[in-house]
Amino acid sequence: MTKFERTDNNSRHIGKITISTPHGDVQVSTPLLYPVVNLMTGTTANGGGVWGYVCDVLLQSLSSSHPYWSSLYSNTPFITEALHFLDYNVRPQSLEARWLSQPLRHRYASETRSNHRTSARGPVSHTSAMFVDSGGFRLLRLPSLVLHEYGLLLEGHEAEGVFSLQQRYGADIIASLDYPFLPTISPGEAQDRADRSLFNAIEAMRLARSVSSTGFNPFVYAACHGLTPEMMSQTVTSLFGQSLELGYDVRRLGVAVGSLVPLRSSKKLEALVALVHAAVEAIPRDVHNFAVSPVHTFGLSGDLVPILVYLGVDSFDSSTFLQQAQIRRYWHPSKRKYVHLRDLSDHKGVLGSLCSCPVCENLLPNDIIASLVSGEEPTLSHDGSHEYKSSWYAKLALHNLYHEQVQVASVRSAVGQSALSEFLIDHAGHQHRIRLALMTSARLRNDWKLISALERLSSRSYHKLPLLPASPLEPAPAPTITYRYTPSSFNICDPDLVERPDLSDLLAQYEPGAQFELALILPCSSVKPYGNSVSQRTTLRTLSAAVGADVMARIHKITLSGLYGPVPVEFETEEEVLRYDFLLSTVDKAQIAENARRVATYLNRWTRQGRYRRGAVAYVPFRAYRDAASRAQALAPGLVITPSVNVRSTSRDEDQLAELIEAVRQCFGDVKGDIVTGADVPAPYKSMVQAAFDTNASPGPRID
């Protein structure tokens, strides 16, 4: 029988999920970390690049030549996202024929699975739990993601389509389709998205109950969201009230808390723990006063795990181990943080002297450093074998994951020994922000013993903890974004279609300044105005240092918005530009085509009228925006696109910017001396240039 149960009457932190399957029961014990794994990364189960090697280990390949066996890796439960195939250009026909004809792990268990590069790959024997998330986080900045060609997200059947996909994957645990949001969303829209997520959670329960006779009996996590602790509590309370009306067995139901990653990214940990606490406390209690359902937090792991367990969270998921590996960052066990591989170049001897994981035992730091900065050809490893670069990235990722799993294992051990408080105090001694988050958690739980211990710890520390509860109990900040804006809210090419009359008139009267000889197109950012973002500030500062202020004064910055297409700098403070939130995706072909049309229309219109006589340069290192610029280039041949090749996660910013600088220099090759004075620069552009050099301005987080 599929159910969750607490397995220790003396601890609210220890539990077990049992999933009934046609092949027998599958069990997972909590607390637990689910590593994120991508399975559909190509046309076969060999896996694409780094994922092939990672899957060999985490899914327990039957290959006899694996050097990285570990109890922390072997047959581990993992989480995969239902829509991750979109990142690997898997088309509908391929999805149906190659991946959905049988459950995913059956495909990986096939005897035909082999690595064409080496003989080290084979079928897997993974028998632990597979958790399939809905992929709702993709709707965070893509509220109107269109997947009709896949038969998904059809209006009125969104939850049903994702549930069907999870069933065909062969999921043991599923999360309902949800609609996450950023903490700066307006309260009304946050409530609407939380309600839609709740509706889908109830639908997921209905669907799970309706198919139980087929042998598919997944454990269902209801994805819940809240802008404030009060909203979160109301959502979870309503969830259990409606599940009772439905007659759904709450032992088959968990709570998955979402919309937390932006809070962590912006270091608002007190607000984060307040939301988690509200979710946990709203769950009904059993006779031991323990929550009857487990709690999962999306996208949180690492140094937050001990605090989350203390609050009552049972499981977490992480893709950090691979994301950090892709930018060549190594978890340093003694420093307790990620460091770049170049920081290890002076280390003598094998990495095993720093780290006890099975990856590092015989690994020389300069071997892996040299291999990851080489070309695509296989490199010679320390044992004389030839390995591809993706194999080295996999080693780095597995090392990072090992230490994430060690963290969870340490917390689990402390819980088993009734020593969690002592573990937390030791853990809090390393970072001020962690102490602050833990103090907030202890106050929310009225844990005066832990509060006293933390205050004593703080008295010996340079950083003092506040004496009173801080931000999580204060009202939410004023709203700064909304999802109600559409491509018609701002349209520089077709102002008659713009919804706001005064903005429509303003756009109709607009023309770029006559002094602008070159259009510089940069991708948009989540930080608004765009000019305050780290990416645009860095680009403009670097470009200006290379070509000089006189040339910069004749360059007109135009931002390529994923939602609106070209946005001249003069319009960056319009409400529609300041408050929208949208991220262009490579799967949104219609929006890419519309952006390309708008860019080409804008450039052709004004070049015909004598503006931009030196042309236009687009600096678009991000693929979706690059796709839009490339399509615009076919309609506006004068557009130059940099960088000249697709950017990889390992590409260096300085190399990309060097191409941009060279392109601009070529456009202004005949310029000598001072041409334009500061007095000739229009106000909006002057402020943009000043911002590029203002090192005291707050750039905001780089998530653009």
GUROBA-521998 format. One line per 3 residues: for each residue x, y, z of C-alpha. Coordinates in steps of 0.02 Angstrom, whole numbers. Layout:
BEGIN
X:Y:Z  ...
This chain:
BEGIN
0:0:0  67:172:-47  85:275:112
196:382:223  227:341:404  335:404:546
446:261:597  507:326:765  380:376:896
513:482:981  561:585:828  459:689:708
606:689:586  615:505:539  494:429:416
468:310:271  373:319:107  312:154:35
255:148:-146  156:-1:-207  206:-52:-384
167:-203:-494  344:-264:-459  334:-248:-269
349:-111:-141  477:28:-159  531:116:0
628:274:39  679:334:211  681:516:264
768:637:286  822:618:106  906:715:-35
848:680:-213  982:725:-340  910:798:-500
941:683:-649  901:716:-832  861:558:-927
797:612:-1098  953:702:-1157  957:637:-1335
883:503:-1444  944:353:-1343  971:300:-1163
1158:319:-1185  1132:494:-1118  1196:656:-1186
1367:716:-1127  1389:727:-940  1220:647:-901
1270:482:-978  1413:464:-855  1312:528:-706
1171:407:-745  1296:263:-754  1333:291:-570
1169:353:-496  1060:228:-589  1181:87:-547
1249:33:-715  1286:-152:-729  1453:-110:-810
1592:-196:-716  1719:-57:-740  1644:77:-627
1771:154:-508  1650:261:-410  1538:142:-315
1482:213:-148  1339:182:-29  1297:366:-52
1277:341:-240  1219:163:-263  1038:143:-315
994:314:-245  818:386:-260  820:531:-383
707:666:-452  681:712:-633  576:850:-709
433:800:-823  474:930:-956  664:920:-957
661:848:-1133  627:1026:-1193  807:1071:-1151
874:938:-1270  772:973:-1426  673:810:-1412
533:831:-1537  356:762:-1511  381:615:-1629
545:567:-1545  469:587:-1372  328:469:-1415
425:339:-1513  592:335:-1421  547:378:-1242
364:349:-1202  344:177:-1280  400:106:-1113
442:175:-940  603:275:-935  701:157:-824
651:10:-934  732:104:-1076  890:128:-973
888:-55:-921  893:-111:-1102  1039:-220:-1155
1064:-106:-1305  1123:36:-1192  1307:61:-1229
1430:202:-1250  1494:216:-1428  1650:303:-1362
1699:174:-1232  1644:3:-1174  1606:68:-999
1419:86:-1018  1284:-43:-994  1104:-69:-936
1056:-3:-765  978:-94:-619  897:52:-528
757:-9:-415  739:136:-294  612:277:-308
598:395:-456  517:560:-411  446:654:-563
416:838:-535  289:925:-646  409:1053:-721
300:1195:-657  452:1303:-623  460:1330:-812
299:1429:-793  385:1551:-674  438:1665:-817
344:1576:-955  163:1594:-898  97:1554:-1072
216:1414:-1121  138:1327:-1271  164:1139:-1283
11:1092:-1385  117:996:-1510  164:880:-1367
-16:868:-1309  30:958:-1148  -36:1110:-1054
-197:1106:-1155  -320:1231:-1085  -429:1150:-954
-324:990:-954  -156:1052:-891  -149:943:-736
-213:790:-830  -81:805:-966  65:816:-845
-5:674:-738  -17:564:-892  164:603:-934
220:560:-758  125:396:-769  205:350:-935
376:388:-863  345:256:-731  355:377:-583
347:313:-405  324:487:-331  247:636:-420
221:821:-388  66:910:-449  77:1044:-584
108:1212:-503  130:1395:-545  277:1467:-446
305:1652:-424  438:1777:-371  428:1862:-201
402:2031:-288  238:1980:-371  80:2075:-326
-22:1991:-186  -174:1968:-298  -77:1877:-433
15:1773:-303  -151:1717:-232  -215:1674:-405
-63:1567:-444  -69:1484:-273  -253:1442:-301
-219:1371:-474  -81:1263:-402  -199:1203:-266
-332:1160:-395  -205:1056:-491  -153:968:-331
-332:913:-300  -343:855:-481  -183:754:-460
-263:664:-311  -421:629:-411  -319:561:-555
-208:455:-442  -360:376:-362  -444:345:-531
-297:246:-602  -250:146:-447  -333:-10:-519
-206:-6:-662  -61:-34:-543  -3:147:-545
-7:202:-363  111:349:-347  141:446:-190
74:622:-228  157:781:-171  41:931:-182
142:1083:-236  97:1229:-122  147:1412:-130
124:1567:-25  183:1746:-36  168:1764:153
163:1638:296  -24:1673:311  -55:1632:127
51:1475:141  -43:1417:296  -211:1448:213
-157:1351:57  -100:1198:154  -251:1203:269
-366:1210:117  -271:1067:36  -307:948:180
-485:1010:197  -520:971:13  -429:805:21
-544:756:165  -697:803:61  -626:702:-83
-599:553:31  -416:542:-16  -304:448:104
-186:580:176  -56:445:206  -31:450:16
-11:639:15  138:751:43  165:939:38
296:1010:-82  340:1191:-46  388:1295:-197
438:1473:-242  580:1465:-116  732:1469:-231
715:1657:-270  715:1692:-83  874:1594:-60
954:1675:-212  917:1848:-140  977:1792:34
807:1818:114  827:1664:223  720:1728:366
572:1746:248  609:1575:176  608:1484:344
449:1576:394  359:1508:240  423:1331:270
372:1339:453  197:1397:404  177:1251:283
236:1122:410  127:1189:550  -30:1187:441
-20:998:415  -136:893:526  -54:800:671
-58:618:724  -74:549:901  110:588:934
85:768:874  188:733:719  139:796:546
41:659:457  117:701:288  298:728:233
361:895:171  475:920:22  559:1084:-25
598:1115:-208  773:1170:-255  848:1188:-80
994:1089:-13  1171:1118:49  1193:1217:210
1005:1243:228  971:1056:251  999:1050:440
884:1199:466  750:1127:352  754:961:445
739:1055:609  584:1143:542  506:976:494
555:955:311  579:774:258  660:786:87
748:905:-31  814:904:-208  970:974:-286
1046:1008:-456  1182:1118:-380  1309:978:-387
1303:978:-577  1275:1164:-603  1432:1201:-503
1529:1068:-597  1479:1145:-764  1566:1306:-714
1716:1207:-648  1682:1230:-464  1736:1102:-335
1665:1081:-161  1812:1107:-43  1778:999:111
1886:1096:234  1835:1269:172  1653:1212:164
1620:1306:3  1636:1292:-186  1802:1348:-259
1854:1362:-441  1968:1225:-503  2105:1351:-539
2117:1379:-351  2177:1198:-336  2314:1212:-466
2450:1232:-333  2390:1081:-235  2523:946:-233
2471:765:-238  2304:684:-269  2141:764:-216
2116:618:-100  2222:714:26  2083:846:29
1931:736:6  1876:561:55  1754:534:-88
1785:391:-210  1809:511:-355  1954:606:-280
2049:458:-211  2171:449:-357  2132:609:-450
2268:738:-482  2200:917:-484  2302:968:-634
2237:818:-731  2058:875:-716  2104:1059:-740
2200:1022:-899  2062:909:-964  1923:1037:-940
2013:1177:-1029  2059:1070:-1177  1960:1046:-1338
1827:917:-1371  1949:778:-1410  1978:645:-1277
2116:685:-1154  2244:574:-1070  2202:541:-887
2326:500:-748  2307:313:-774  2346:322:-959
2167:303:-1021  2081:424:-1140  1926:513:-1075
1809:641:-1149  1782:809:-1067  1604:765:-1015
1675:621:-913  1783:743:-814  1633:856:-783
1540:703:-720  1681:664:-598  1674:841:-532
1484:832:-516  1491:665:-423  1619:735:-304
1505:883:-268  1354:769:-246  1450:657:-126
1470:802:-6  1287:852:-21  1242:674:25
1367:675:168  1279:829:237  1112:740:236
1186:581:309  1262:683:450  1095:763:489
1010:593:483  1139:524:604  1115:671:723
927:645:719  949:459:755  1058:500:906
938:635:970  1079:760:945  1004:875:814
1015:1031:924  1200:1004:956  1228:975:769
1135:1136:729  1238:1240:849  1399:1174:773
1330:1202:598  1277:1381:639  1452:1425:696
1517:1432:519  1411:1567:437  1321:1720:504
1176:1705:382  1147:1524:434  1147:1575:618
1021:1710:578  908:1588:484  922:1461:625
883:1592:756  728:1641:658  678:1457:649
704:1433:836  598:1586:876  458:1526:762
459:1360:856  478:1442:1028  634:1337:1057
708:1438:1200  846:1314:1235  913:1331:1057
886:1519:1060  991:1534:1217  1130:1427:1142
1133:1532:984  1139:1693:1084  1289:1627:1180
1369:1578:1014  1334:1751:946  1412:1836:1096
1577:1752:1049  1559:1801:867  1599:1960:773
1422:1960:701  1283:1992:826  1112:1916:804
959:2030:817  865:2019:980  693:2025:901
613:1930:756  653:2013:591  585:2018:415
482:1858:402  348:1928:516  339:2095:427
220:2132:282  276:2080:109  368:2216:12
274:2323:-112  239:2229:-275  360:2262:-417
311:2134:-549  154:2067:-630  116:1927:-752
-30:2018:-833  75:2102:-967  75:2029:-1142
175:2065:-1301  45:2198:-1342  82:2294:-1183
237:2370:-1265  269:2365:-1452  391:2490:-1527
350:2431:-1704  161:2431:-1697  113:2566:-1571
-70:2562:-1625  -82:2389:-1546  -19:2446:-1375
-150:2433:-1239  -113:2592:-1140  -167:2745:-1244
-37:2869:-1180  104:2743:-1207  35:2706:-1380
45:2892:-1422  221:2905:-1350  283:2758:-1454
200:2826:-1611  293:2991:-1591  461:2912:-1550
615:2921:-1658  795:2884:-1605  915:3030:-1589
1005:3086:-1746  1174:3071:-1658  1157:2882:-1642
1258:2795:-1778  1258:2617:-1710  1121:2514:-1628
1186:2401:-1489  1064:2262:-1446  1085:2177:-1276
978:2040:-1198  855:2088:-1063  875:2051:-879
764:2012:-731  834:2166:-645  743:2324:-695
785:2448:-763  892:2341:-875  1038:2459:-857
1053:2415:-672  1085:2231:-708  1258:2157:-684
1262:2092:-862  1224:2258:-948  1332:2359:-829
1479:2243:-858  1454:2245:-1047  1442:2434:-1058
1587:2465:-939  1700:2345:-1035  1649:2413:-1204
1670:2594:-1152  1844:2561:-1081  1893:2485:-1248
1818:2610:-1373  1807:2771:-1272  1667:2886:-1216
1659:2977:-1384  1613:2819:-1476  1495:2764:-1338
1400:2928:-1356  1352:2878:-1533  1294:2704:-1484
1109:2681:-1448  1073:2542:-1324  920:2438:-1366
870:2294:-1254  800:2137:-1331  655:2093:-1218
592:1915:-1227  414:1981:-1211  421:2144:-1309
564:2132:-1433  667:2293:-1450  656:2416:-1305
757:2577:-1332  844:2642:-1177  726:2791:-1168
581:2674:-1121  665:2572:-984  569:2660:-846
396:2636:-919  285:2534:-802  259:2397:-931
447:2375:-946  487:2390:-761  355:2270:-697
345:2125:-820  435:1961:-788  467:1844:-934
610:1734:-992  617:1686:-1176  635:1499:-1202
704:1405:-1352  543:1305:-1361  438:1463:-1382
459:1470:-1571  314:1589:-1600  382:1718:-1478
557:1702:-1551  487:1733:-1725  387:1884:-1665
540:1958:-1579  641:1933:-1739  507:2022:-1840
504:2168:-1720  693:2186:-1716  706:2181:-1906
560:2301:-1928  635:2425:-1806  809:2421:-1884
748:2430:-2064  628:2572:-2026  760:2685:-1948
907:2642:-2060  799:2693:-2209  774:2861:-2122
961:2889:-2097  985:2825:-1921  1113:2694:-1872
1221:2729:-2025  1356:2615:-1954  1235:2471:-1933
1184:2367:-1783  1275:2245:-1670  1185:2118:-1561
1275:2044:-1412  1170:1891:-1375  1263:1753:-1280
1100:1667:-1227  1028:1541:-1349  845:1593:-1358
890:1776:-1384  1025:1726:-1506  895:1627:-1604
785:1783:-1614  931:1891:-1670  984:1763:-1801
810:1761:-1875  808:1951:-1874  974:1952:-1966
893:1863:-2113  769:2008:-2125  892:2147:-2082
1059:2096:-2162  1155:2240:-2083  1140:2162:-1911
1302:2089:-1842  1285:1953:-1710  1412:1919:-1574
1478:1802:-1507  1507:1715:-1674  1476:1540:-1603
1354:1467:-1480  1407:1497:-1301  1440:1350:-1188
1429:1349:-999  1619:1347:-997  1640:1496:-1113
1732:1643:-1039  1644:1812:-1028  1803:1902:-1080
1813:1803:-1242  1633:1844:-1285  1654:2028:-1246
1815:2034:-1349  1711:1989:-1503  1587:2127:-1464
1726:2254:-1444  1805:2204:-1609  1638:2216:-1699
1607:2391:-1631  1784:2446:-1675  1759:2389:-1853
1599:2489:-1865  1691:2646:-1806  1854:2611:-1895
1865:2786:-1971  1831:2882:-1810  1974:2991:-1746
1977:3119:-1607  1833:3190:-1505  1674:3187:-1607
1532:3209:-1482  1544:3304:-1318  1457:3256:-1158
1335:3399:-1182  1273:3319:-1344  1222:3157:-1257
1033:3146:-1225  981:3126:-1043  921:2943:-1046
1080:2887:-1129  1190:2995:-1018  1117:2912:-863
1148:2742:-942  1332:2782:-971  1349:2853:-796
1270:2695:-723  1396:2590:-818  1536:2677:-724
1448:2699:-558  1527:2561:-456  1426:2610:-303
1258:2568:-383  1179:2406:-328  1183:2287:-476
1060:2160:-407  1072:1971:-428  1136:1904:-593
996:1791:-650  976:1864:-822
